[in-house]
Amino acid sequence: MSGQRPVTVTLHDHVRVVTLAHGANAIDEALMGALEDELERLAAAGAPAIVLASAHAGVFCPGLDLKKLDGRPRAEVGAVIARYLALLRRVAIYPGPVVAALAGHAIGGGCLLAMACDRRVMARARARLGLSEINLGIPVPAGAVAMLLALFPTRSVEQLVLEGDGLGGERALELGLVERLADAGAVLDDACRLAAHLGSRPAAAFVAAKAFLRHGLGELMAERDAAELERFLDRWFDPDTQDRIDAMIGQMRR
């Protein structure tokens, strides 16, 4: 990955394809910083339609990079989590259309990143969507739960948050968590068509309509995150959770 940018932006017709290109796209400070910069730049340039995609054929994003958080003190872990949650809010309230192209797995924080978008196109097979936090002994962060409850059916959110199972494309579609399915090789093109469709509406009207739909969502997410971050970190640093995280890191390193 030496010299490679963690995030690239290319033009596909009138859609900006924002591609995560950071290995398997585990979320660390480098990836967050690059994505923050691009979202800020695009918002300042009129908030064109975006497709959030991955350069990795089988993985959209697996969530936070646990290996880079391993052994770090509570204050540093808290800062990384808080920065990730701020990034999630930034995606959720981006003024223009945002479509996630899920040709591969979107797990944990990667799932939340996809769910913060306006629409999702998912591979019909060989891709999983899910929140695995509870399997490690940690809750899905409070602001992210508030976002999910604002945007998706309550029972579907409960299944994501409480069961911790990855969902295939057909089941995710049934639960109302994704809008379209496609063959893996066609996901990006379908996502671009959907983003272009949304972006073909009068831009000022789209921005206003989305602001009305998501009024107060960013503030609510920030409020809930601030109120519950320490409780989240209590669970993160619980000895049982640390054992589970260590076991997962051990599996990654094999």
LUMTORDREN-125610 format. One record per residue: residue number from 1; residue in three letters; x, y, z of N, C-alpha, C, O in turn. Coordinates in steps of 0.001 Angstrom, whole numbers, padded with zeros to 6 digits. Each point is the difference from the previous one (the first is absolute). Example, Ala and Ser with C-alpha at 12.3 -4.5 7.8 and 13.67 -1.06 7.14 Angstrom:
- 1,ALA,013190,-005690,007800,-000890,001190,000000,000900,001200,000000,001036,-000019,000665;
- 2,SER,-001386,001069,-001385,000820,001190,000060,-000770,001090,000730,000509,001108,000169;
This chain:
- 1,MET,000822,-001213,000000,-000822,001213,000000,000852,001258,000000,-000528,001111,000014;
- 2,SER,001834,-001280,-000030,000904,001141,000066,-000281,000967,-001138,-000012,-000395,-001166;
- 3,GLY,-000213,001655,001498,-000243,001024,-000997,-001414,000025,-000534,-000337,000898,-000772;
- 4,GLN,-000501,-001837,001147,-001367,-000045,-000491,-000910,000834,000885,000081,-000068,001227;
- 5,ARG,-000932,000840,-001842,-000937,000821,000760,-001078,-000888,000607,-000499,-000903,-000671;
- 6,PRO,000125,001143,001940,-001019,-000840,000631,-001377,000126,-000637,-000809,-000926,000063;
- 7,VAL,000547,002080,-000677,-001285,000257,-000644,000261,000679,-001339,000785,000944,-000083;
- 8,THR,-001446,-001428,-000962,000104,000639,-001305,-001384,000464,-000441,-001016,-000560,000410;
- 9,VAL,000993,001582,-001242,-001265,000513,-000532,000113,000057,-001521,000916,000615,-000547;
- 10,THR,-001860,-001264,-000120,-000029,000006,-001459,-001391,000441,-000458,-000975,-000096,000745;
- 11,LEU,000906,000575,-001976,-001263,000476,-000556,-000591,-001082,-000881,000649,-000475,-000932;
- 12,HIS,-001875,000088,001226,-000736,-000995,-000786,-001269,000686,-000480,-000962,000132,000756;
- 13,ASP,000956,000313,-002032,-001060,000880,-000486,-000051,001234,000922,000984,000736,000074;
- 14,HIS,-002093,-000493,000620,-000090,001156,000881,000138,-000386,001469,-000295,000802,000886;
- 15,VAL,000736,-002012,-000630,000097,-000521,001363,001470,-000094,000416,000846,-000440,-000778;
- 16,ARG,-000551,000859,002011,001340,-000170,000551,000057,-001342,000735,-000730,-000221,000967;
- 17,VAL,001599,-000660,-001434,000185,-001292,000657,001141,000157,001007,001159,000175,-000375;
- 18,VAL,-001510,-000239,001647,000963,000139,001094,000373,-001419,000435,-000794,-000706,000621;
- 19,THR,002015,000311,-000962,000418,-001393,000171,000949,-000149,001171,001043,000652,000055;
- 20,LEU,-001411,-001513,000883,000897,-000358,001098,001052,-000947,-000562,-000330,-001062,-000528;
- 21,ALA,001602,001451,000643,001086,-000771,-000611,001137,-000152,000990,001154,000309,-000296;
- 22,HIS,-001505,-000793,001476,000948,-000078,001118,000137,-001465,000419,-000383,-000379,001107;
- 23,GLY,000931,-000426,-001998,000083,-001437,000267,-001390,-000589,000066,-000795,000149,-000927;
- 24,ALA,000499,-000834,002049,-001343,-000549,000209,-000942,001044,000595,-001128,-000322,000373;
- 25,ASN,001586,001568,-000284,-000820,001136,000449,-000399,-000041,001463,-001047,000532,000371;
- 26,ALA,001875,-001163,000476,-000222,000139,001432,000191,001467,000360,000949,000639,-000456;
- 27,ILE,-001846,-000112,001268,-000037,001441,000260,001054,000392,001027,-000030,-000459,001142;
- 28,ASP,000957,001310,-001560,001001,000564,000894,000065,001501,-000241,-000780,000543,-000782;
- 29,GLU,001716,000128,001459,000069,001458,-000126,000283,000450,-001429,-000522,001024,-000441;
- 30,ALA,001342,-001778,-000284,000332,000388,-001372,-001222,-000051,-000904,-000236,000917,-000786;
- 31,LEU,-000534,-001981,000896,-001192,-000135,-000836,-001054,001039,000398,-000634,000605,-000865;
- 32,MET,000449,-000399,002167,-000967,001005,000430,000391,001385,-000485,-000845,000750,-000488;
- 33,GLY,002116,-000409,000618,000447,001321,-000419,-000220,000234,-001484,-000444,001074,-000405;
- 34,ALA,000754,-002079,-000405,-000169,000137,-001447,-001474,000137,-000370,-000354,000802,-000864;
- 35,LEU,-000506,-001584,001517,-001426,000071,-000308,-000602,001315,000490,-000846,000586,-000676;
- 36,GLU,001278,-000125,001843,-000452,001306,000494,000344,001100,-001002,-000836,000846,-000318;
- 37,ASP,002071,-000866,-000174,000451,001040,-000930,-000826,000001,-001281,-000401,001056,-000489;
- 38,GLU,000150,-002253,-000052,-000740,-000068,-001256,-001452,000425,000185,-000549,000704,-000848;
- 39,LEU,-000077,-001118,001938,-001384,000402,000235,-000115,001508,000197,-000946,000622,-000482;
- 40,GLU,001897,-000044,001183,-000006,001456,000188,000186,000717,-001329,-000689,000977,-000294;
- 41,ARG,001628,-001474,-000504,000268,000629,-001297,-001221,-000092,-000911,-000358,000975,-000661;
- 42,LEU,-000278,-002139,000624,-001160,-000184,-000869,-001190,000829,000486,-000725,000577,-000811;
- 43,ALA,000522,-000514,002117,-001092,000816,000524,000195,001465,-000381,-000956,000687,-000358;
- 44,ALA,002206,-000213,000437,000296,001392,-000348,-000131,000259,-001497,-000175,001143,-000424;
- 45,ALA,000260,-002207,-000376,-000093,000134,-001456,-001426,-000196,-000507,-000205,-000266,-001185;
- 46,GLY,-000771,000394,002062,-001390,-000090,-000424,-000693,-001298,000332,-001150,-000205,-000388;
- 47,ALA,001825,-000673,001097,-000584,-001276,000449,-000557,-000832,-001146,-001190,-000315,-000016;
- 48,PRO,002051,-000048,-000957,-000468,-000863,-001089,-000334,-001396,000514,000359,-000370,001118;
- 49,ALA,-001047,-000391,-001950,-000343,-001373,000357,001265,-000834,000170,000947,000119,-000778;
- 50,ILE,-000946,-000971,001819,001157,-000813,000360,-000400,-001477,000019,-001095,-000360,000431;
- 51,VAL,002000,-000469,-000903,-000076,-001437,000264,001198,-000363,000861,001144,000266,-000370;
- 52,LEU,-001408,-000870,001511,001057,-000460,000898,000259,-001459,-000324,-000884,-000844,000141;
- 53,ALA,002116,000548,-000582,000338,-001327,-000505,001316,-000472,000609,000608,000693,000815;
- 54,SER,-000183,-001886,-001227,001235,-000589,000506,000843,-000515,-001150,-000520,-000529,-000982;
- 55,ALA,001830,000690,001115,000923,-000556,-000985,000252,-001480,000246,000574,-000676,-000854;
- 56,HIS,-000991,000164,001998,000199,-001406,000360,-001180,-000802,-000534,-001153,000329,000278;
- 57,ALA,001435,-001369,-001036,-001067,-000744,-000673,-000987,-000640,000974,-001196,-000056,-000286;
- 58,GLY,001681,-000431,001438,-000871,-000756,000887,-000414,000711,001267,-000779,-000544,000783;
- 59,VAL,001285,001759,-000559,-000280,000695,001254,-000305,001468,-000286,000786,000698,-000640;
- 60,PHE,-001933,-000246,001122,-000275,001437,-000018,000761,000650,001145,000828,000882,-000228;
- 61,CYS,-001100,-001307,001454,000713,000498,001176,-000323,-000911,001175,-001171,-000274,000261;
- 62,PRO,002202,-000207,000461,-000225,-000899,001131,-000153,000704,001340,-000135,-000660,001030;
- 63,GLY,000154,001987,-001026,-000116,000732,001258,001341,000506,000490,000966,000067,-000761;
- 64,LEU,-000911,000289,002031,001211,000580,000577,001165,-000978,-000048,-000185,-001212,000112;
- 65,ASP,001378,001748,-000278,001216,-000812,-000025,000379,-000367,001434,000680,000762,000687;
- 66,LEU,-001123,-001926,-000250,000228,-000422,001390,001482,-000154,000301,000442,000257,001120;
- 67,LYS,000324,-000676,-002118,001436,-000196,000231,000687,001319,000363,000931,000014,000806;
- 68,LYS,-001382,001078,-001391,000616,001298,000286,-000508,000619,001294,000595,000944,000519;
- 69,LEU,-001696,-001481,000000,-000508,000469,001294,000511,-000861,001153,-000071,000406,001159;
- 70,ASP,000576,-001572,-001471,000424,-000948,001026,001107,000596,000871,001017,000471,-000510;
- 71,GLY,-001224,-000497,001814,001015,000464,000947,000036,001494,000225,000777,000475,000827;
- 72,ARG,-001596,000281,-001538,000013,001450,000191,-000821,000383,001231,-000967,-000687,000328;
- 73,PRO,001332,001760,000352,-000725,000391,001217,-001403,000489,-000300,-000337,000329,-001138;
- 74,ARG,-000466,-000288,002177,-001414,000342,-000127,-000203,001342,-000713,-000859,000109,-000875;
- 75,ALA,001634,000903,001239,-000195,001320,-000593,000233,-000034,-001514,-000725,000654,-000750;
- 76,GLU,001724,-001404,000298,000292,-000072,-001439,-001078,-000780,-000733,-000432,000404,-001080;
- 77,VAL,-000004,-001514,001651,-001082,-000760,-000623,-001255,000860,-000074,-000693,000012,-001018;
- 78,GLY,000400,000713,002109,-001164,000879,000010,000070,001061,-001082,-001016,000333,-000609;
- 79,ALA,002209,000203,000363,000162,001028,-001033,-000247,-000578,-001389,-000619,000649,-000844;
- 80,VAL,001102,-001867,000604,-000220,-000643,-001306,-001483,-000289,-000199,-000547,000256,-001073;
- 81,ILE,-000106,-000792,002109,-001427,-000294,-000106,-000784,001289,-000248,-000885,000034,-000855;
- 82,ALA,001206,001021,001598,-000711,001272,-000160,000189,000558,-001413,-000933,000552,-000581;
- 83,ARG,002138,-000697,000033,000246,000486,-001359,-000799,-000814,-001012,-000560,000556,-000945;
- 84,TYR,000507,-001870,001142,-000788,-000833,-000908,-001483,000396,000055,-000656,000092,-001037;
- 85,LEU,000142,000137,002224,-001408,000365,000133,-000294,001347,-000654,-001077,000199,-000562;
- 86,ALA,002033,000724,000637,-000156,001288,-000690,-000009,-000203,-001512,-000745,000675,-000710;
- 87,LEU,001572,-001604,000210,000003,-000321,-001425,-001342,-000582,-000422,-000520,000334,-001064;
- 88,LEU,-000035,-001199,001894,-001304,-000591,-000291,-001067,001095,-000116,-000846,-000039,-000893;
- 89,ARG,000899,000995,001789,-000952,001118,-000075,000208,000794,-001278,-000964,000448,-000620;
- 90,ARG,002204,-000272,000228,000289,000768,-001216,-000618,-000675,-001225,-000556,000669,-000870;
- 91,VAL,000659,-002002,000808,-000606,-000730,-001119,-001519,000130,000052,-000641,000237,-001023;
- 92,ALA,000070,-000391,002210,-001458,000014,000152,-000622,001326,-000412,-001127,000021,-000495;
- 93,ILE,001838,001081,000689,-000593,001313,-000296,000642,000672,-001214,-000208,001193,-000219;
- 94,TYR,000997,-001947,-000584,000518,000558,-001250,-001185,000506,-000819,-000977,-000728,-000174;
- 95,PRO,001042,001962,-000335,-001209,000605,-000595,-000502,-000681,-001263,-001206,-000028,-000248;
- 96,GLY,002111,-000522,-000554,-000404,-000612,-001259,-000283,-001484,000139,000067,-000543,001103;
- 97,PRO,-000387,-000127,-002219,-000291,-001434,000030,001266,-000821,000279,001077,000298,-000517;
- 98,VAL,-001233,-001333,001343,001100,-000924,000301,-000532,-001431,-000109,-000966,-000368,000669;
- 99,VAL,001605,-000422,-001514,-000385,-001396,-000198,001196,-000882,000326,001115,000274,-000444;
- 100,ALA,-001339,-001328,001213,001064,-000954,000321,-000047,-001154,-000989,-001060,-000574,-000250;
- 101,ALA,002223,000239,-000313,000134,-001135,-000916,000636,-001149,000772,001209,-000008,000234;
- 102,LEU,-002035,-000965,000160,000452,-001068,000885,000225,-001282,-000794,-000812,-000925,000033;
- 103,ALA,001934,000895,-000745,000352,-001210,-000745,000617,-001050,000912,000077,-001172,-000370;
- 104,GLY,000367,001581,001570,000608,-000912,000963,-000533,000266,001393,-000938,000777,000183;
- 105,HIS,001541,-001425,000793,-000503,000039,001369,000070,001410,000607,000972,000729,-000194;
- 106,ALA,-002027,-000370,000929,-000049,001243,000769,-000373,-000391,001422,-001160,-000308,000277;
- 107,ILE,002130,000319,000619,-000173,-000538,001341,000337,001074,001039,000876,000835,-000226;
- 108,GLY,-001573,-000863,001363,000326,000913,001094,-000062,001445,-000451,-001010,000460,-000533;
- 109,GLY,002114,000254,000756,000054,001396,-000401,-000163,000196,-001490,-000450,001058,-000438;
- 110,GLY,000811,-002065,-000357,-000214,000075,-001444,-001465,-000086,-000357,-000458,000663,-000931;
- 111,CYS,-000280,-001477,001665,-001452,-000075,-000174,-000629,001349,000332,-000852,000485,-000744;
- 112,LEU,001263,000120,001849,-000560,001296,000382,000302,001065,-001048,-000837,000858,-000280;
- 113,LEU,002023,-000914,-000292,000358,000942,-001060,-000969,-000133,-001175,-000447,000999,-000563;
- 114,ALA,000133,-002232,000204,-000947,-000232,-001093,-001406,000451,000374,-000717,000565,-000825;
- 115,MET,000326,-000816,002076,-001346,000346,000427,-000191,001510,000114,-001134,000478,-000045;
- 116,ALA,002215,000279,000191,-000093,001460,000050,-000274,000609,-001364,-000392,001163,-000090;
- 117,CYS,000593,-001936,-000980,-000261,000494,-001354,-001504,000062,-000256,-000789,-000551,000767;
- 118,ASP,000397,001225,-001851,-001416,000119,-000329,-000572,-001296,-000558,-001152,-000339,000274;
- 119,ARG,001948,-000388,-001056,-000443,-001230,-000627,001173,-000988,-000030,001165,000386,000101;
- 120,ARG,-001512,-001671,-000242,001011,-001053,-000047,-000330,-000970,-001137,-001142,-000442,-000136;
- 121,VAL,002145,000116,-000674,-000089,-001073,-000986,000957,-001088,000459,001187,000259,000199;
- 122,MET,-001698,-001482,-000028,000792,-001084,000600,000106,-001172,-000952,-000922,-000266,-000772;
- 123,ALA,002035,-000432,000821,000170,-001209,-000796,-001017,-001051,000416,-000270,-000191,001186;
- 124,ARG,-000281,-000476,-002169,-001017,-001024,000254,000585,-001178,000767,-000707,-000641,000777;
- 125,ALA,001983,000348,-000984,000665,-001124,000664,001410,000420,000392,000551,000965,-000529;
- 126,ARG,000019,-001715,001470,001403,000166,000430,000287,001331,000687,001149,000439,000040;
- 127,ALA,-002169,000199,000492,000202,001216,000794,-000895,-000091,001223,-001126,-000492,-000070;
- 128,ARG,001648,000978,001198,-000757,-000013,001254,-000063,001410,000560,000942,000784,-000107;
- 129,LEU,-002086,-000492,000708,-000227,001290,000646,-000370,-000287,001451,-000943,-000747,000261;
- 130,GLY,001677,001336,000687,-000346,-000310,001378,000776,000813,001023,001058,000560,-000291;
- 131,LEU,-001612,-000510,001498,000632,000660,001139,000456,-001082,000978,-000820,-000656,000643;
- 132,SER,002112,000482,-000541,000566,-001089,000802,000428,000442,001390,000566,-000790,000755;
- 133,GLU,-000833,002050,-000408,000498,000544,001262,-000395,-000848,001206,000825,-000267,000873;
- 134,ILE,-002079,-000152,-000828,-000476,-000704,001192,000730,-001323,000195,000095,-000492,001124;
- 135,ASN,000419,-000089,-002202,000762,-001244,000109,001332,000213,000714,000561,-000933,000575;
- 136,LEU,-000062,002167,-000616,001254,000330,000683,-000232,000444,001440,000940,000083,000790;
- 137,GLY,-002208,000205,-000452,-000296,000474,001349,-000189,001495,000098,-000037,000551,001101;
- 138,ILE,-000084,000122,-002248,-000221,001451,000006,-001329,000309,-000688,-000435,-000753,-000872;
- 139,PRO,-000214,001857,001256,-001242,000392,-000674,000309,000793,-001265,001092,000548,-000147;
- 140,VAL,-002035,-000494,-000739,000091,000968,-001090,-000102,001389,000623,-000899,000235,000807;
- 141,PRO,001795,000698,-001157,-000018,001325,000642,-001369,000674,-000052,-000756,-000171,-000956;
- 142,ALA,000455,000934,001996,-001336,000549,000190,-000434,000907,-001148,-001155,-000056,-000423;
- 143,GLY,002050,000880,-000083,-000362,000885,-001101,-000311,-000779,-001265,-000890,000379,-000762;
- 144,ALA,001620,-001469,000533,-000262,-000841,-001161,-001348,-000687,000125,-000716,-000142,-000991;
- 145,VAL,000361,-000287,002201,-001322,-000593,000222,-001093,001028,-000288,-001013,-000325,-000621;
- 146,ALA,001215,001548,001067,-000981,001064,-000274,-000158,000208,-001498,-001115,000194,-000484;
- 147,MET,002210,-000233,-000248,-000046,000140,-001461,-000800,-001140,-000621,-000877,000228,-000834;
- 148,LEU,001185,-001452,001245,-000689,-001161,-000564,-001497,000055,000261,-000801,-000285,-000890;
- 149,LEU,000423,000653,002110,-001417,000065,000344,-000724,001107,-000765,-001197,-000102,-000266;
- 150,ALA,001929,001156,-000083,-000605,001095,-000764,-000214,-000369,-001462,-000880,000556,-000658;
- 151,LEU,001683,-001495,000141,000017,-000253,-001441,-000565,-001348,-000426,-000314,-000183,-001176;
- 152,PHE,000174,-000769,002104,-000379,-001359,-000366,-001072,-000551,000936,-000188,000523,001098;
- 153,PRO,-000521,-001578,-001524,-001031,-000594,000864,000583,-000485,001329,001080,-000590,000035;
- 154,THR,-001802,000843,001045,000506,-000314,001337,000366,-001469,000150,001057,-000314,000547;
- 155,ARG,-001908,-000592,-001020,000280,-001426,000169,001243,-000409,-000778,000746,-000876,000438;
- 156,SER,-000519,001497,-001582,001206,-000307,-000779,001243,000498,000731,001031,-000671,000019;
- 157,VAL,-001139,001851,000580,001124,000538,000779,000295,-000909,001191,001161,-000283,000298;
- 158,GLU,-002205,-000170,000375,000205,-000892,001138,000712,-001275,-000422,000864,-000494,000725;
- 159,GLN,-001214,-000048,-001890,000673,-001209,-000467,001474,000277,-000264,000858,-000799,000377;
- 160,LEU,-000561,001907,-001011,001398,000361,-000267,000795,000161,001292,001098,-000539,000140;
- 161,VAL,-001671,001291,000805,000737,000412,001192,000108,-001114,001033,001046,-000155,000629;
- 162,LEU,-002107,-000619,-000446,-000050,-000957,001096,000435,-001410,-000375,000446,-000753,000867;
- 163,GLU,-000564,000379,-002139,000314,-001374,-000377,001434,-000181,-000468,000574,-001075,000176;
- 164,GLY,000011,002098,-000765,001402,-000084,-000381,000304,-000937,-001146,001150,-000402,-000174;
- 165,ASP,-002159,000041,-000619,000203,-000920,-001125,000135,000787,-001298,-000695,000995,-000207;
- 166,GLY,001588,-001445,-000659,000098,000599,-001316,-001168,-000427,-000873,-000432,-001151,000060;
- 167,LEU,-000078,002059,-000863,-001154,-000260,-000857,000445,-000037,-001456,000773,000849,-000443;
- 168,GLY,-001264,-001830,-000291,000208,-000013,-001435,-000885,001018,-000685,-000854,000623,000630;
- 169,GLY,001062,-000459,-001921,-000719,001024,-000730,-001509,-000153,000026,-000717,000977,000214;
- 170,GLU,000221,-002199,-000431,-001449,-000212,-000050,-000653,000358,001341,-001046,000648,000034;
- 171,ARG,001677,-001078,001077,-000566,000293,001311,000091,001491,000309,-000933,000566,000569;
- 172,ALA,002037,000078,-000932,000132,001440,000224,-001063,000772,-000772,-000529,000997,000491;
- 173,LEU,000218,-001460,-001701,-001046,000643,-000796,-001361,-000200,000656,-000799,000934,000062;
- 174,GLU,000526,-002149,000431,-001279,-000281,000668,-000209,000896,001216,-001121,000429,000275;
- 175,LEU,002200,-000147,000449,-000090,000793,001221,-000009,001509,-000269,-000108,000798,000931;
- 176,GLY,000221,-000415,-002201,-000010,001421,-000333,001306,000708,000290,000021,001221,000162;
- 177,LEU,001084,-001978,-000092,001300,000584,000321,000795,000382,-001247,000904,000833,000071;
- 178,VAL,-001230,-001428,-001196,000573,000396,-001283,-001154,000179,-000980,-001085,-000548,000195;
- 179,GLU,001330,001316,-001247,-001068,000308,-000956,000058,-000845,-001263,-001034,-000272,-000610;
- 180,ARG,002239,-000149,000206,000141,-000750,-001238,001057,-001083,000160,000936,000133,000788;
- 181,LEU,-001107,-001220,-001561,000996,-001064,-000093,000493,-000076,-001436,-000731,000320,-000937;
- 182,ALA,001981,-000748,000776,000581,-000169,-001329,001071,-001079,000076,000473,-000335,001085;
- 183,ASP,-000097,-000201,-002223,001166,-000876,-000024,001214,000813,000431,000068,001207,-000235;
- 184,ALA,000885,-001877,000865,001132,000729,000600,000681,000926,-000999,000357,001128,000341;
- 185,GLY,-000179,-001593,-001565,000692,000818,-000998,-000801,001176,-000502,000542,000890,-000656;
- 186,ALA,-001834,-000876,000959,-000868,001081,-000479,-000384,000980,001098,-000691,000984,-000265;
- 187,VAL,001133,-001241,001505,-000420,000841,001124,000395,001455,-000200,-000820,000897,000196;
- 188,LEU,002061,-000654,-000584,000468,001381,-000136,-000781,000746,-001074,-000424,001135,000218;
- 189,ASP,000230,-001763,-001373,-000746,000664,-001070,-001432,000289,000432,-000528,001077,-000277;
- 190,ASP,-000104,-002039,000957,-001370,000223,000461,-000057,001126,001027,-000921,000817,-000013;
- 191,ALA,001920,-000780,000907,000046,001069,000998,000181,001355,-000665,-000603,000987,000420;
- 192,CYS,001426,-000936,-001449,000205,001265,-000717,-001271,000444,-000709,-000316,001189,-000026;
- 193,ARG,-000410,-002139,-000548,-001269,000365,-000644,-000999,000544,001014,-000703,000973,-000269;
- 194,LEU,000647,-001610,001440,-000914,000469,001033,000402,001387,000495,-000851,000869,000186;
- 195,ALA,002154,-000666,000025,000477,001314,000444,-000276,001073,-001056,-000378,001124,000329;
- 196,ALA,000572,-001484,-001599,-000277,000959,-001077,-001490,000337,-000051,-000379,001143,-000253;
- 197,HIS,-000451,-002141,000493,-001458,000232,000030,-000356,000997,001102,-000749,000949,-000235;
- 198,LEU,001289,-001168,001440,-000255,000932,001097,000579,001378,-000310,-000605,001029,000299;
- 199,GLY,001790,-001037,-000903,000667,001263,-000292,-000607,000764,-001150,000353,001159,-000222;
- 200,SER,-001270,-001783,-000526,-000633,000690,-001125,-001102,000950,000453,-000491,000806,-000791;
- 201,ARG,000099,-000897,002063,-001001,000915,000526,000625,001390,000184,001217,000109,000147;
- 202,PRO,-002029,000947,-000151,000559,001341,000245,000799,000001,001301,-000513,-000361,001059;
- 203,ALA,001767,000768,-001155,000928,-000169,001121,-000478,000699,001264,000040,-000586,001082;
- 204,ALA,-000484,001810,-001202,-000424,000745,001187,-001210,-000661,000663,-000113,-000018,001226;
- 205,ALA,-000787,-000523,-002048,-001177,-000680,000550,000407,-001283,000716,-000538,-000321,001060;
- 206,PHE,001489,-000413,-001639,000451,-001239,000645,000643,000309,001341,-000279,-000666,000997;
- 207,VAL,001139,001675,-000973,000689,000364,001242,-001011,000392,001074,000122,-000406,001155;
- 208,ALA,-001112,001190,-001542,-001013,000430,000967,-000834,-001186,000479,-000272,-000126,001194;
- 209,ALA,-000136,-000744,-002123,-000826,-001146,000368,000753,-000937,000947,-000570,-000501,000969;
- 210,LYS,001852,000269,-001256,000789,-000869,000868,000190,000650,001364,-000043,-000683,001023;
- 211,ALA,000252,001984,-000999,000141,000697,001279,-001281,-000108,000826,000054,-000154,001220;
- 212,PHE,-001199,000233,-001886,-001269,-000160,000717,-000137,-001413,000554,-000415,-000191,001143;
- 213,LEU,000770,-000798,-001965,-000122,-001399,000416,000917,-000328,001180,-000368,-000758,000897;
- 214,ARG,001562,001341,-000916,000990,-000340,001022,000214,001138,000997,001050,000095,000636;
- 215,HIS,-002050,000753,-000512,000102,001139,000910,000326,-000472,001416,-000688,-000849,000566;
- 216,GLY,001743,001415,-000018,000376,-000303,001371,000725,-001317,000188,000415,-000317,001115;
- 217,LEU,-000250,-000472,-002194,000613,-001318,000168,001457,000113,000440,000425,-000707,000914;
- 218,GLY,000341,001584,-001550,001406,000142,000389,000138,000436,001449,000853,-000509,000728;
- 219,GLU,-001693,001454,-000308,000056,000476,001383,-000397,-001098,000979,000610,-000142,001060;
- 220,LEU,-001637,-000635,-001418,-000426,-001100,000860,001105,-001046,000134,000275,-000485,001098;
- 221,MET,000356,000141,-002226,001092,-000980,000045,001143,000496,000883,000530,-000750,000819;
- 222,ALA,-000155,002017,-000990,001097,000566,000782,-000337,000017,001491,000848,-000302,000839;
- 223,GLU,-002083,000654,-000522,-000435,000051,001400,000052,-001388,000637,000490,-000161,001117;
- 224,ARG,-000999,-000834,-001837,-000011,-001361,000538,001417,-000557,000126,000313,-000690,000971;
- 225,ASP,000539,000987,-001947,001387,-000476,000068,000731,000607,001192,000714,-000699,000719;
- 226,ALA,-000894,002001,-000514,000676,000663,001118,-000488,-000550,001336,000780,-000159,000939;
- 227,ALA,-002074,-000128,-000862,-000568,-000471,001264,000441,-001420,000345,000105,-000347,001176;
- 228,GLU,000154,-000477,-002195,000215,-001421,000248,001404,-000503,-000339,000259,-001199,000111;
- 229,LEU,000662,002093,-000527,001325,-000479,-000394,000712,-000699,001148,000606,-001051,-000207;
- 230,GLU,-000664,001605,001407,000705,-000622,001121,-000592,-001380,000330,000731,-000930,000341;
- 231,ARG,-002031,000814,-000443,-000629,-001304,000228,000448,-001000,-001062,000249,-001166,000307;
- 232,PHE,-000146,001621,-001552,000515,-000851,-001073,001423,-000457,000318,000331,-001177,-000144;
- 233,LEU,000507,002125,000578,001394,-000345,000304,000097,-000936,001206,000906,-000830,000064;
- 234,ASP,-001819,000954,000881,-000025,-000951,001108,-000150,-001421,-000522,000667,-000915,000483;
- 235,ARG,-001537,000727,-001462,-000193,-001331,-000569,001217,-000418,-000828,000401,-001163,000019;
- 236,TRP,000182,002124,-000746,001178,-000312,-000828,001135,-000538,000864,000661,-000970,-000371;
- 237,PHE,-000437,001596,001518,001130,-000377,000855,-000371,-001026,001078,000812,-000300,000876;
- 238,ASP,-002022,-000231,-000939,-000350,-001111,000875,000913,-001193,-000319,000243,-000272,-001176;
- 239,PRO,000265,-000439,002175,000936,-001110,-000263,-000543,-001046,-000973,000742,-000504,-000843;
- 240,ASP,-002027,000176,000953,-000569,-000985,-000916,000030,000511,-001444,000333,-000745,-000921;
- 241,THR,-000682,002020,000734,000042,000585,-001341,001424,000010,-000533,000226,-000324,-001166;
- 242,GLN,000735,000691,002003,001387,000022,-000443,000469,-001388,-000418,000762,-000137,-000958;
- 243,ASP,-001211,-000890,001669,000344,-001377,-000391,-000591,-000327,-001370,000655,-000626,-000834;
- 244,ARG,-001887,001053,000611,-000643,-000266,-001282,000702,000753,-001142,000194,-000542,-001087;
- 245,ILE,000177,001789,001353,000718,000777,-001019,001358,-000627,-000283,000407,-000110,-001157;
- 246,ASP,000290,-000300,002205,001296,-000650,-000197,-000137,-001272,-000828,000834,-000280,-000861;
- 247,ALA,-001891,-000491,001124,-000218,-001230,-000765,-000253,000314,-001473,000498,-000698,-000883;
- 248,MET,-001271,001747,000623,-000270,000370,-001390,001270,000483,-000693,000253,-000338,-001156;
- 249,ILE,000541,001128,001867,001257,000473,-000585,000913,-001177,-000295,000685,-000019,-001022;
- 250,GLY,-000673,-000968,001923,000809,-001193,-000226,-000432,-000724,-001266,000849,-000482,-000750;
- 251,GLN,-002140,000396,000498,-000493,-000636,-001231,000426,000779,-001231,000336,-000586,-001029;
- 252,MET,-000349,001918,001136,000400,000846,-001147,001468,-000219,-000349,000381,000083,-001167;
- 253,ARG,000433,-000360,002163,001449,-000069,-000216,000478,-001383,-000446,001174,-000184,-000321;
- 254,ARG,-002078,-000772,000304,000387,-001349,-000440,000225,-000051,-001504,000330,-001056,-000539;
